[in-house]
Amino acid sequence: MLSLKKKREFERAFKKGTRIKRSLVSISYFSKDAGEPQYAFVAAKRLGNAVYRNRCKRLLREAVRGTSCMQESCDIIFFATPKTIHAKPASIREEIERALKEHADKKRHGRKN
């Protein structure tokens, strides 16, 4: 699993990416032409202290590790929500897979968001 390290890549995914909002996770998804998928995990300071934020990011990482639908070339930023901390990785994983599948279906049918 590669991470988004460069500021330029992160900003591109954040500004030009498609936003997908769910109760357990928000996603910014940017398709690119070539390369491996890259990920970033974000927990805003408004969610709580460092322990809380790091736990949220660990839960998101664990959920993404088991996700099967991330084969294409893309940059994805996963944002923790206030409900993330109370969820199990399996439920976060299901929500991520469902959101990305819906996004792919909309993209395939030519609809935006």
C-alpha positions in Angstrom: 0.0 0.0 0.0 1.6 3.2 -1.2 0.9 6.5 0.6 0.4 10.0 -0.9 3.6 11.7 0.2 4.0 14.7 -2.0 2.0 17.8 -1.3 1.3 18.2 -5.0 -0.3 14.7 -5.2 -2.3 15.2 -2.0 -3.6 18.6 -3.2 -4.6 17.2 -6.6 -6.6 14.4 -5.0 -8.2 16.8 -2.5 -9.1 19.6 -4.9 -9.8 17.7 -8.2 -11.0 14.5 -6.7 -14.6 13.3 -6.4 -16.0 13.5 -2.8 -17.9 10.6 -1.4 -19.4 11.1 2.0 -20.6 8.4 4.3 -21.3 8.2 8.0 -18.1 6.3 8.9 -15.7 7.8 6.3 -15.4 10.5 3.8 -13.4 9.9 0.6 -11.7 12.1 -1.9 -11.1 10.0 -5.1 -9.0 11.0 -8.0 -8.5 8.7 -11.0 -5.1 8.9 -12.8 -3.8 7.5 -16.0 -1.0 5.2 -14.7 0.7 4.0 -11.6 -0.3 2.1 -8.5 -3.1 3.3 -6.2 -1.9 5.7 -3.5 -3.7 6.4 -0.2 -3.7 9.0 2.6 -5.5 8.8 5.9 -6.7 12.0 7.6 -8.2 12.7 11.0 -8.8 16.4 11.6 -7.9 18.0 14.9 -11.5 18.9 15.6 -12.1 15.1 16.1 -10.1 15.0 19.3 -6.7 14.6 20.8 -3.7 12.8 19.1 -4.6 9.4 20.6 -8.1 9.6 19.2 -7.0 10.8 15.8 -4.3 8.1 15.5 -6.8 5.4 16.5 -9.1 6.7 13.7 -6.3 6.5 11.2 -5.3 3.0 12.3 -9.0 1.8 11.9 -9.1 3.3 8.4 -5.8 1.7 7.4 -6.9 -1.7 8.6 -10.2 -1.3 6.8 -8.5 -0.4 3.5 -6.0 -3.3 3.8 -8.9 -5.7 3.4 -10.7 -3.9 0.7 -10.8 -5.8 -2.6 -12.1 -3.1 -5.0 -8.9 -0.9 -5.2 -7.2 -2.3 -8.3 -7.2 0.7 -10.6 -4.8 3.6 -10.7 -6.0 6.3 -8.4 -5.2 8.6 -5.5 -7.6 8.3 -2.5 -7.8 10.3 0.7 -9.8 8.8 3.5 -11.1 11.2 6.1 -12.2 10.0 9.6 -15.6 11.2 10.8 -16.8 11.5 14.4 -18.4 8.0 14.1 -15.2 6.3 12.8 -13.8 5.7 16.3 -16.8 3.7 17.4 -16.8 1.4 14.3 -15.2 -1.9 13.6 -12.8 -2.2 10.7 -15.1 -4.6 9.0 -18.0 -2.2 9.0 -15.8 0.6 7.7 -14.5 -1.7 5.0 -18.1 -2.5 3.9 -18.9 1.2 3.7 -15.8 2.0 1.7 -16.5 -0.9 -0.8 -20.1 0.2 -1.1 -19.2 3.8 -1.7 -16.4 3.0 -4.3 -18.7 0.6 -6.1 -21.5 3.2 -6.3 -18.9 5.7 -7.6 -17.7 3.3 -10.2 -21.3 2.6 -11.4 -22.0 6.3 -11.7 -18.7 6.8 -13.6 -19.5 3.9 -15.9 -23.0 5.3 -16.7 -21.6 8.7 -17.4 -23.1 10.5 -14.4 -21.1 12.8 -12.2 -21.6 12.5 -8.4 
